[in-house]
Amino acid sequence: MKEFDRYSSAFAYGLVESGYGPGDKLLLWVDQESSAEILVSTMGASKAGVTVVTFSEKENCDSLHQALKDSGARGLLFSPST
């Protein structure tokens, strides 16, 4: 749990340093095998007050564009395999 807390806090710090704050949204587009990354980014975002919007990795680029537009997300976090 200490390691999880350390990584999620580092992610939260990175978000804050990048200008994210409470009320901002971040679209998360990762494959389901990346469960550690999903947990760390979700907890880190929560620590920074940022809402995570999930997106299925099986969708196409048009759907991604629409999800970004509809969600009002300020950024996109994706895994290398997506």
C-alpha positions in Angstrom: 0.0 0.0 0.0 2.9 2.4 0.6 4.1 1.9 -2.9 0.6 2.5 -4.3 0.3 5.7 -2.2 3.7 6.9 -3.3 2.9 6.4 -7.0 -0.6 7.9 -6.9 0.7 10.9 -4.9 3.4 11.4 -7.6 0.7 11.2 -10.3 -1.4 13.8 -8.4 1.6 16.1 -8.0 2.3 15.8 -11.8 -1.3 16.8 -12.6 -1.1 19.8 -10.3 2.2 20.9 -11.7 0.7 20.6 -15.2 -2.1 23.0 -14.2 -4.9 20.6 -13.4 -7.0 21.3 -10.4 -10.3 20.5 -8.7 -13.2 20.3 -11.2 -11.0 19.4 -14.2 -11.5 16.2 -16.1 -9.0 13.8 -17.6 -10.0 11.2 -20.2 -8.4 7.8 -19.4 -7.9 5.6 -22.5 -6.1 2.4 -21.5 -6.4 -1.3 -22.2 -7.9 -3.4 -19.4 -4.6 -5.3 -18.8 -3.2 -2.0 -17.5 -5.0 -2.4 -14.1 -2.1 -1.0 -12.1 -1.9 2.1 -14.2 -5.7 2.5 -14.0 -5.7 2.3 -10.2 -2.7 4.7 -9.8 -4.0 7.3 -12.2 -7.6 7.2 -10.8 -6.4 7.5 -7.2 -3.8 10.2 -8.1 -6.4 12.2 -10.0 -8.8 11.9 -7.1 -6.0 13.3 -4.8 -5.7 16.3 -7.1 -9.4 16.8 -7.3 -9.5 15.8 -11.0 -12.3 13.7 -12.3 -11.4 10.7 -14.5 -13.6 9.9 -17.5 -13.0 6.4 -18.8 -13.0 5.4 -22.5 -13.1 1.9 -23.9 -9.9 1.0 -25.8 -12.0 -0.8 -28.5 -13.7 2.4 -29.8 -12.6 4.2 -32.9 -10.9 7.6 -33.3 -14.2 9.3 -34.1 -15.7 8.1 -30.9 -12.6 9.3 -29.0 -13.0 12.8 -30.5 -16.6 12.8 -29.5 -15.9 11.6 -26.0 -13.3 14.4 -25.5 -15.8 16.9 -26.8 -18.7 15.7 -24.7 -16.8 15.1 -21.5 -15.1 18.5 -21.5 -11.8 16.8 -20.6 -8.7 18.9 -20.5 -6.4 16.1 -21.2 -6.0 12.5 -22.4 -4.0 9.8 -20.7 -3.4 6.7 -22.7 -1.4 3.5 -22.6 1.2 2.7 -25.2 -0.8 -0.2 -26.5 -3.8 2.0 -27.3 
